[in-house]
Amino acid sequence: TMTKDGFIRYLMSDENAPVFLDRLDVYMDMDQPLAHYYINSSHNTYLSGRQFGGRSSVEMYRQVLLAGC
């Protein structure tokens, strides 16, 4: 039987962490501007028209990248 204190210790332990603790170490250069790490896009970047009824196109990603976004 687990005690209340034992249960709390388990909840707070490394074994119950919500992330992989061994992957928290920074192993890449993280001194660059944020824009150097992520492409600024939305979930609708692929649309060539309106959100509803617009056409999907991979070409839209090319245009956005060429525009510097």
N, C-alpha and C positions, 0 to 999 in steps of 0.2 A: 504494500500500500504506500502510495506517495503522500507525503505531508504537504500542507499548504506551502510551507517554506521551500520544500524540494521542488514543487511545481513552479513556483515563482523563479527559483534559480534556473530551472530548465528553460522557462520562457525567455529569460534574459541571457542565456548562455550562447556561446559561439555556434554550437550545434543547431540552434534554432534561429540563427540570423536570417533576415529576409534577403540578404545578398551573399554572394560568394566572397568571403573575406579575403581569400588569396588573390582575388582579382581587383582589390582596391588599391594596390600599389600602382603608382604612376610609372609607366614604363616607356612613355613617349614624350617628346618635346611638347610641353603644354604652355609655352611662352608666347605663342603666336596669337594674333587677333582671332576672335571667335569665328569670324567669317572664313578663316583658313581651314577650319575643321568641319564646317557644316555647309550644305547648300541651302540657301534660303528659298524654300518653296512651301507650297501648301498642298493639301491633299487634292486640290483641284487644278494644279499646275498643268496637268495633261489635257485639260479641256480647251478647245479652241473657240468656245462660245460661252453661252450662259451655263450656270451650274446644272440646271435642269433642261434637257433638250440639246445641250451643246455636244459637239462631236469630240471624241477622244482621239488624241494624236500624240505620238512620241515626238513628233516635230516640235511640239510646244516646249519640251525640255531643252531641245537644242537651242531654240530661240531665247529662252530664259538664260541659259548658260552663256550664250554669246553676248547677251545684254549685260553680263556681269553680275547677275543676281545669284 
